[in-house]
Structures are given as C-alpha cells and as structure tokens.
Amino acid sequence: MHPAHIPGADDAGRTTPSVPRPARDADRPRPTAPAPAGRRHDAALPPWALLLPAGVAALFAVLPLGYLAVRSLERGPGFAWKVVADERTVTLLGHSLGLAAAVVGACLILGVSLAWLTVRTNLPGARAWSVLAALPLAVPSYVAAFAWLSAAPRLAGFTGSALALTLVSFPYVYLPVAAALRGIDPAQEETARSLGLGPVRTFARVTLPQLRPAAAGGGLLVGLYVLSDFGAVSLMRYDTFTRAIHTSYRAGFDRTPAAALSVVLVVMTVALVAAEARTRGRAGHARTGTGTARPATPAALGRLRAPALVWCGAVTAAAVAFPLGTLGYWLAIGNSATWDPTGLLDTATNTLGIAAAGAVLTTVLALPVGVIAARHRGRAAHLLEQAAYAGHALPGITVALALVFFSVRYAYPLYQQLPLLVCAYAVLFLPVAVAATRAAVLQAPPVLEDVARSLGRSPLRTLRDVTVPLAAPGVAAGAALTFVVCMKELPATLLLRPTGTDTLATRLWTETGAGSFAAAAPYAAALILLAAVPSYLLGKHRT
Amino acid sequence: MRRPLARRLIALAAAALILPAAAACGSGDEGGSGKGDKGDKGGKSSLVIYSGRQQALVKPLLTKLEKAVGTKVEVRYGDSAELAAQLLEEGDRTKAALFFSQDAGALGALSKEGRLEELPRQTLDKVGTPYRSAKGDWTGVSGRVRVIAYHPDKVTDVPDSVRDLVKPEWKGKIGYAPTNASFQAFVTGMRVLDGDDATRAWLKGIKANGAKAYGNNIAVLDAVDSGEVSLGLLNHYYWYERVAEKGADKVKAKLHYPRGGDPGALVNVAGVGVLKGTGQSEQARKAVEFLLSKEAQSYFADETKEYPLAAGITSPIKDLPPIASLDSPRIDLGRLDSLRETLAMLQDVGLV
C-alpha cells in the first residue's frame, strides 16, 4: 500500500534526497494536483551532457523548416500569403483536421479498449490477442487503403481514409496504453475500491488519469501520422493538405506553393503538440515504494466475454487478415505475377539494413530529447521536445526535397548515399522514438536516480547506470517501432535512395503504378511479413 | 521489467545491419545486369538515367539501351513529377544525364528552366513535329491517346465528344482522374482548343453533373469495369495492360476513340531530354537515338501498348487503331506547358 500513489494525494511520501537541489522546491507538490507529478527539475537547465546532443537532434529535425522558409519566400511573402490565404486552404484545413480528429478518436477507442481487455481481464487468449493488436503496424497505409478500396469502391473519400488510417495506426495508442496498464500499481485501484468507489468510478478516477499520458502520446503520434500520410488519402481520393502538396508538385513541378502549404502543416503540428502537452498534464506513474508491484487481478468479463471476443476478432480481421487476404487474392489471380525470388531477397535485405540503420540513428538522437522531456521542465526542455516533432507532420516529399536541397549544396558527397536516407528517416520518425523514450523514462522511478545522486554519482553516471538501464526495454520498444515505420516509408525513400537501390516499399509502389497489382503483391506481402516480426515482439513485450 | 525484448531487438538489428553489408560486397547496384563490375566511384563513367517510367515497363528496354550505347547505365525510377522537382532542386549538380519522362509536361518544366540541351536535328526529325518540343530540347518516344472507356451493358451509344458529357443523360455516370497528369494535359489541350472560358464551363459542368473523381486511371478503369460508372476518361494503354493482366474475358470495359478532332482524343507523349552540364551529352544522345530505333519503338508497341512515334514503325496490336487513323485534335504539344494555369483552373473549380 503506497499512499503516495493515490491520485489527488501528492508525493509527500517520498524521501527527500540528501543532495540538496534547490530547483526541486519549485516542484513542491500541491494538494490539488490532479495526479502525482513525476519528479521534474524545473527552471534549472538540463545538464549540458544531455542538452548538447538533444540540441543536435532538434537542429536536425528543424532542418526542413529552414528549407520551407527559403522556398516559400522565393517569390516574395505576398505570393506565399496568396497561396496560404486561398479559401481552398480553409477547406483543406477542415479536411485534414477533421480526418485527424476522427482517426485519433477511433484509435483511442480501439487502442484503450483492446489494451484493457488484453491486460486487465480474463479474456480468453489474451496473450495472443495482445500480439495480434500490434500487428497492424506492419501494414502500410497504402496497402490497407488499396485492400479496402478494391473490396468496396464506395468507401472512397472521408470514410475510407478514416477507416484505413485507423486500422493501421491504432497500435500507436494500444502499445503505450497496454504498457502503462501493466506498469500501474494495482494497489492504488485496490485502495480506491476499499475507500468505497465502484469499479467504473475507480477506472474513471484512478486508472484512466494514469493512462492519460500514454494515450495522449499515442494519440499525438496518430494525429501527426494522419496529417502527413499521403498513400491512404491519395488512394481514397480524400483531399487533405498532404495530398494538395503532392498535387502541387505533380501538376506544376512548382516547389513554392507546396512549401507555403507545408508551413501551414507545421503550424498545425505545433498546435497539436501543444494540445497534447496540455492533455497529458503532469502525470507520471513511477512506483516509488519498496518491492515489486503485484500483477493486477484480472477482471472477470462474465457475460461480456462473447462480445469482447467478437470485438477483438473483428478488429484483427479488418486490420490484418483482410489486407493479407486481398494480397493473397492478387497473388492468385494475376498472370503478371513474376516470381523473382532473388530480386525479392535483395530488396528485402536492403530494406532491413536501411530500416535498421534508420532505427538506430533515430533512437540515439531521441534518447537525450526523451530524457529531458521526461525529467525536466522549463523553456529549453519544452522547445527541444517541440522541435523534435517539427518534421513529423510534413509529407515525406517535403522532407526529402529539403534534404536534397541541403545535401546538394552543403554535403554533396553524401547526396544520394545511404547515410542521407538514414538521416531523412531520423528527421521523419524522431517523434516516434522520443515518445517511447519519454514514456519509458517516466516509468522509471526518479527516486532511484536521487539515491544514485545522493551516493555521489554524477548526473551523467546516474543517467548511464540508473536511468538508461531502467528505461531500456521501453527505448528498445521505441526502436522496434521506428524500425517498422522506416521499412514502410515511401516518398523520402524514392527521392533519397542511392540510384539503383530499392526497398520493398519503393518496389511495391512502382509496381502498383504500372497497374500490375499482382506483380506488387509479393513485395507487399514480404513487407508485411518482415514488419510483423518487430511488431510481434512489441505485442509480446511486457514491461 | 524484463530484458529479452531489448536483447532480441539488438540481435535483430545486428543481423539486419550485417546482411546488407555482406550483400553490398556482391553487387552495388541493379541498374545494369548486376555483374557488380561498377567501380565504387561509378558516377562519371556510367550513364545515369532518371526514369519517370515504371521499372516493370522499361527495365528490359534500358538493359538493351546499355548494350547499344556501350556505357554502363544506372537507372533511378520514380514518379515523373517528383523526379522533375528533384532535378530542378539538384540544378547543374545533378548526376542524371537523361530524363525519361512519362509525360511532356515534366519535360516542359525542365525545358522552361533551361535545364535541357538541344538535340541534334537529325534525331529530332525522326519524330513528327506534333510529338516533340518546339524548342528542340526534348522529343517524344512513344504516344498515348485519350479515350473514353465504357461499360457495354450500360451504354449503347458512346458520345464522340467529351463536350457532351455535361449533358444530363450522363449525370453521375462518368469517372475521371483529375489529379492525374494525363487528365491535366488533356484539360490543357482543351484550353488550347476551346479557350479558357469554355474549358472552365466544361469542368464546372462535369462536376455539377456528378462525375466521380478517382485517384488514377486504373481506378477509373476498374470503376467502369465493375459498372460503378458507365464512362471513364483515360489513356488507351491502361485498357490493353489490364487485358494483359487479367485476360480479355475478364475485362468488361470497352474503348471508344472520340472523333472530330475532339480534345478527348488528344495524343500525348512520353519522352526524353538530355540534361545540361553532366559531361555525358554524347552517351545521352546515343541513348535518345536508341530509344527512337526500330528495336526500341517496337518494344513500346509490343510491351507498353503505346504508339511508336519514329517514322516507319507501326504497332502490331490488333484492334488498336493506327495513330494516323485517329481523328485527334491538331495541337502543338509545346503549348501544353501551361500546366500551372490548368492547375489553377482545376483548383478554382474545386477538382484538385
């Protein structure tokens, strides 16, 4: 029983570390705080050892913004303003935000419900379902959209886009929420129950607030993903910002209006990140007591068992079985299916290597930013985190052209070399890794760091010896997630890969472009199967 | 907390990193026949082609091109428009010597910015003037014609002009792909033929007539094929490719070639241009020569179901009307470069 963990109480139960840190006083718990604040170092700057690499990562992430500024102002601010102030922009804004809201809402419902069912109830086959719930990550949005469109052409438009995007991105919510549910000390809920709260109110007042950071973080990633997605909306013919930016390049070969529209996307990103920071509140959910938390007693589903099973089954069928089935159909009927095992193997090997390198670089860059975001507050920390998200809502082609621009001018030897492609992945997916690192660090009890400090360890050694090992599984999970999204990435890969190098995604795309879905199917299937491996591990992963 | 995940992921990542490194020792690229004889510097000695045409369609041809030109060829496949944007971003530091574009518009954009070299007269003269740049800095190598695809059970009398599609009898029955480059080239053609006001009125007309917008020509064809719409506006070869893909008995849709010089029967081209400043003009010009040779032209006719454009070569595909028999509008393809205005119009009408 740890009174310190009851929301609404505070962390008065914590021992004050013997190393005095004045900054700590600013964070004195207030009795009215909605949730126990994870211990943060207000006001004081994060240590330079963290700040410097985080700054490098942030600079990296805002590189496309510099490009956008150059390009959008190329023909003067008047022209850029004319593009942005067009009434069409309002329509696109409505479409993009509406789609993002719908998909985030649907992902929250799917993600939280599945997480609760698989982690906290006696659902039959809970372990298997938890693996299946992570698998949709392996499905590229354009494959899902294509599958649904070929089965039901009438879905095209908002409904189809929302459906396809929800089904591929709900694991972004499911995974962190499931991890948070496993991490929560059941003692708090038991305390609440013993104080007379019913199960529903206990969930609403005790469990849910603790899930909020995880759900909000996942929701943010989903929202940013929807804003940047091109594949699904283009196939579903739903006009969003990203699609308009592509059309602009495509029809006019004109980079200026596209850049001006991209700036609007960046503004939307900043708004979304700010909204998420508000929603997330100050909650952290590290245990600070002695011993290990017991696993929660699973709730008995009773008569809800059958509907719960149907729910899980339906989601899995729609998100995983259905696209795979469609691919199988194309493999079976097409007579253009040129079975080229060596080509497939080469492409698969390329894909794995490039994606792994992308995941490693992204994770390394995300580490300092994530630690700062979890443990520090104040302007510097805030700015760093926001910067890390800057590139994420931008369509891949914008980021890719930015890197073409910079590398052709300032790093020509790197141009069209693998390192540059790997850098593009880091810019695009930094937020995925930052979110995972941040969540992992939040779950590591800060009191252990305090003890290490009180025993005379330097902040850096504390980080190395305490924080990083504690957060490692979460960081590894973030790396796996990044690995999966790198594998699926398309537009930046098309522009930045070395000439002659292909990934599964680029092959898949060029083949469908020629109208031979059957020829594309083996690449799509290979991509899904390969991406399923880390997704499977993520689903099995229990913190 | 348990560690195995972290450990397994590290093992996975390590394996993934080692595999390609090992593979890289084998062969560096796949633009050629994969012999791996490319020195690591590669760049200068081999001819780099940016191809907006799909790998599946042109790779065999480019392998033949490599032999004909006698230089190693490296090909970068992508979307024509994105490659054009990339070439503009690269400027004269580009590694590409030849741009093989899916449509005249992307070549026009590069021409406009002065990125293309003038081609020798002798090469240009192989292709009829309608199918090449008036400035002489790019040429079409294969042609495609706009057609009306229709579902035979739903339509008995296919109109001979796309101008008729605004009539109430076609309400909700038309499919088209407004974001597709070929459609936009067709609208540009209509602007050249009928003027901006008439074109704007037509666009508003088909929109008001409930025409359904699809993402690409294949989707339009599928919609016609399934009877979701009765008519579709697309390029002729999509139908021939679909027949090759699925078998003739499985494709319900039929094609109609509009007559009377209708903008709906516009002939557009895929073409090539030689980029400035790469020091490889000679090889690049040889490559253009090859693409206009009998061998390459027959390839387009047989494999991509397009029209050969070099003089003296005809398509062997039966039921494909000879290009000379098409009652297409007479229009200078060079005038199709006003794509930006077309886009503005499409945006204005609310189609893209």
Interface residues (C-beta under 8 A of the other chain):
Chain A: D86 R88 L149 S150 P153 R154 A156 S234 L235 M236 R237 D239 R243 A244 T247 S248 Y249 R250 A251 G252 F253 D254 R255 I333 G334 N335 S336 D346 T349 N350 L352 G353 I354 A355 A356 A357 A359 V360 I397 L401 V404 F405 V408 Y412 Y415 Q416 L470 A472 P473 V475 A476 A477 A479 A480 F483 P491 L494 L495 P498 T499 G500 T501 D502 T506 R507 T510 E511 G513 A514 G515 S516 A518 A519 V533 P534 L537 K540 H541 R542 T543
Chain B: M1 R2 R3 L5 A6 R8 L9 I10 L12 A13 A16 L17 L19 P20 A21 A23 G28 D29 E30 G31 V48 Q54 Q55 A56 L57 E74 V75 R76 Y77 G78 D79 A81 E82 A84 A85 Q86 L88 E89 E90 G91 R93 K95 G105 A106 A109 T179 A181 Q184 A213 Y214 G215 I218 A219 D222 A223 S226 E228 Y238 E241 R242 A244 E245 K246 G247 L339 R340 T342 L343 L346 Q347 G350 V352
